[in-house]
């Protein structure tokens, strides 16, 4: 449950002019699992001011409740300067509303002792700590986020030195935080910040130790994808073994195996071992090292796939047993990937063979719910990209782009470009080429529309 106030009038945090707002003040994770993610991601109580273009979270008293963690927190923004009696009146009303909707048998002692939090950061930290995120982990993330903001604000000339000075802090978590900020800018339609973060990412890939390593891995994946695409229908075990043994370095070998794991089978190792036995000296040692890298890569891929399958099975079971599958899907959307969808499809086929039509129907309904949720959760420009990629011919794509030319904004073009880069990085060069062609097609339609 969440208490949503009627449309009220509040002062804009920036220009102080009155603006309309609908505020959710009671955050009850027990009845609305999605509200926790919305709050932590900064997408709760968002207000916009047409006068000064402010867009952000409104300051309002909050009560946060998570029954599974037995967590009841209250928070009142200091900037509201509410008298004590008024604050207690508001928080008391919210707490009583919460308790009134909990069955008497389920009411526990913690509900009578809410913990007051004095700052928004403290509220977020308390929620994360209940999830097992330690204060040290939070501080590390905060430090990296501050560094990210400093780098984003730096001039292009100063960036290389700043990156090298902070090289130890720039790691996988740092790039994950950058990706989060990029998505946030995308969601907020802030094309200026999106471009700034993309330029920063390129500088990080160029000057940081972790970035250079990442760039090398990306380049190896792209090279391996092109080599495998070039084989096409002529792909054979012999040619694949030759590709692997001719690979430039460890990254290249790993990329080839990652993209073509099924081909690194028993027959592959027999052929590779035969080459080793025929060779001598330094060449033999090089091939032995190659076999070791391949074996380790295969083991790592299989172990990761097994762990992923276990996690996907657990998520799928949670969705199937949920009282409200749609709400559960929204809550676990970040855990739904290709592995889970493939597992779901395999289950549908297995149950269909057993003639368990009732189970098949349940599974198909869940699949439809998942696909609908994925589609609805994506920004409009991403939805358009997905629709384009689902088309079979260039003629269909051109017709769609011409019909929806008003939707081809700068954000849409940027989304197409970024999606193409992501596809290419992951080795899906055919889809990347297709989307890049549609990007060019879209630019031509935009230009042509100006003369219509």
DRENMI-288953 format. One record per residue (C-alpha): residue in one letter; x, y, z. Coordinates in steps of 0.5 Angstrom, whole numbers, plus 500, padded with zeros to 3 digits. Example, Ala and Ser with C-alpha at 12.3 -4.5 7.8 and 13.67 -1.06 7.14 Angstrom:
A525491516/S527498514/
***
This chain:
X500500500/X502507499/X499513501/X498518495/X496525497/X491528492/X494533487/X497539492/X501545491/X508545494/X513551493/X518549487/X525547491/X529552486/X525558484/X520557490/X514558485/X507554487/X507547483/X502542483/X504535486/X502528487/X506525493/X507518496/X508519503/X507512506/X512507502/X510500504/X514495501/X509489503/X503491499/X507494493/X514491492/X516496486/X515502491/X522500494/X526500487/X522507485/X524510491/X532508491/X532510484/X530517485/X523516481/X518517487/X515524488/X518527482/X515534481/X517538475/X517546474/X515549468/X517556470/X525554472/X525547468/X526544475/X525536475/X527532482/X524529488/X520533492/X521534500/X516531504/X515527510/X515519509/X514513513/X518507510/X515500512/X518493510/X515487514/X520482511/X525486515/X521488520/X523495518/X519501520/X522508519/X520515519/X523521515/X522529515/X526533511/X529539515/X528544510/X521544511/X522547518/X515543521/X514545528/X514538532/X507538533/X505538526/X511533524/X508528529/X501529527/X503527520/X507522521/X502519526/X497519521/X501515516/X503510521/X496509524/X494508516/X499503515/X497499522/X490499520/X491495514/X495490517/X491484520/X491484528/X495477528/X501480524/X502486528/X509486531/X512490536/X517494531/X511497529/X510501535/X517503535/X519507529/X526509528/X526516526/X531518521/X534525520/X537525513/X535522506/X542519506/X541516512/X534513510/X537510504/X543507508/X538504513/X534501508/X540498504/X544496511/X537492512/X539488505/X546487507/X549493504/X554495509/X556502511/X563501508/X560499502/X556505502/X561509503/X565506497/X560507493/X559514495/X566516494/X566513487/X560517485/X563523488/X569522483/X564521477/X561527478/X568531479/X570527473/X564529469/X565536471/X572537469/X575540462/X577535457/X584537458/X584536465/X581529465/X587525463/X591527469/X585526474/X584519471/X591517472/X591520479/X585516481/X586510477/X586505483/X578508484/X576506477/X574499477/X568495475/X564498480/X566505478/X564503471/X557500473/X556507477/X557510470/X552506467/X547507472/X548515471/X547514463/X541510464/X538516469/X540521464/X537517458/X530516462/X530524464/X531526457/X537529459/X541529452/X547534454/X548529460/X548523456/X553526451/X558528457/X557521460/X559518453/X565522452/X567521459/X567513458/X571514452/X576518456/X576512462/X577507457/X583511454/X587513460/X585508466/X588501467/X581498468/X579502462/X584500457/X583492460/X576493458/X577496451/X582491449/X577486451/X571489447/X576490441/X577482442/X570481442/X569485436/X574482432/X572475434/X565476432/X567478425/X572472424/X566468426/X561471422/X566471416/X566463417/X558463416/X556457413/X563454412/X564454419/X567447421/X571444427/X578444423/X577452422/X575454429/X581450431/X585454426/X582461429/X583459436/X591457435/X592463430/X589468436/X593474437/X593473445/X589471451/X583476450/X582474443/X582466445/X577467450/X573472446/X573466441/X571461446/X566465449/X562467443/X562460440/X562455447/X558449444/X564449438/X569448444/X567440445/X571434446/X572433438/X575440439/X580438444/X582432440/X584436434/X588441438/X591436442/X593433436/X596439433/X600440440/X603433439/X605434432/X609441434/X615442438/X619447442/X616454443/X611452438/X608446442/X609450449/X605456445/X599451443/X599448450/X598455453/X593456448/X589449450/X590451458/X587458456/X581455453/X580449458/X580455463/X575459459/X570453458/X570451465/X569459467/X563459462/X560453464/X560455472/X557461470/X552458466/X550453472/X550459477/X546463472/X541457471/X540456478/X538464480/X534464474/X530458476/X529461483/X526467480/X522463475/X519459481/X518466485/X514469479/X510462478/X508462486/X506470486/X499472488/X500478483/X505475478/X505482474/X507486481/X512480482/X515481475/X516489476/X519488482/X524482479/X525485472/X532487473/X533479474/X530477468/X534476462/X535471456/X537465461/X530466464/X526467458/X530461455/X528457461/X521459461/X521457454/X524450455/X519449461/X513450456/X515445451/X517440456/X510441459/X506441452/X510434451/X507432457/X500434455/X500439462/X495444458/X494448465/X501448466/X502450459/X497456460/X500458466/X507459463/X505462457/X501467461/X507469465/X511469459/X506474456/X506478463/X514479462/X514481455/X509486456/X513489463/X519489459/X516493453/X512498458/X518499462/X523501456/X523509455/X519510448/X526511444/X528504446/X521501445/X522504438/X529501437/X526494439/X520495434/X525496429/X529490430/X523486430/X522487423/X524483417/X525487412/X528494410/X522496407/X518495413/X523499417/X523505412/X515505412/X515505420/X520510420/X517515415/X510514419/X513515426/X518521424/X515525429/X518520434/X525521431/X528526436/X535527438/X534522444/X532517439/X538517434/X542517440/X539511443/X539507436/X547509436/X548507443/X544500442/X548499436/X555500440/X552495445/X550490440/X557490437/X561490443/X557483445/X558480438/X552481435/X555484429/X549483424/X544486429/X549492430/X550493422/X542493421/X541498427/X546502424/X543502417/X536504420/X540510424/X542512417/X535511414/X532515420/X537521419/X534521412/X527521414/X528527418/X531531413/X526529408/X520531413/X522538413/X521539406/X514535406/
***
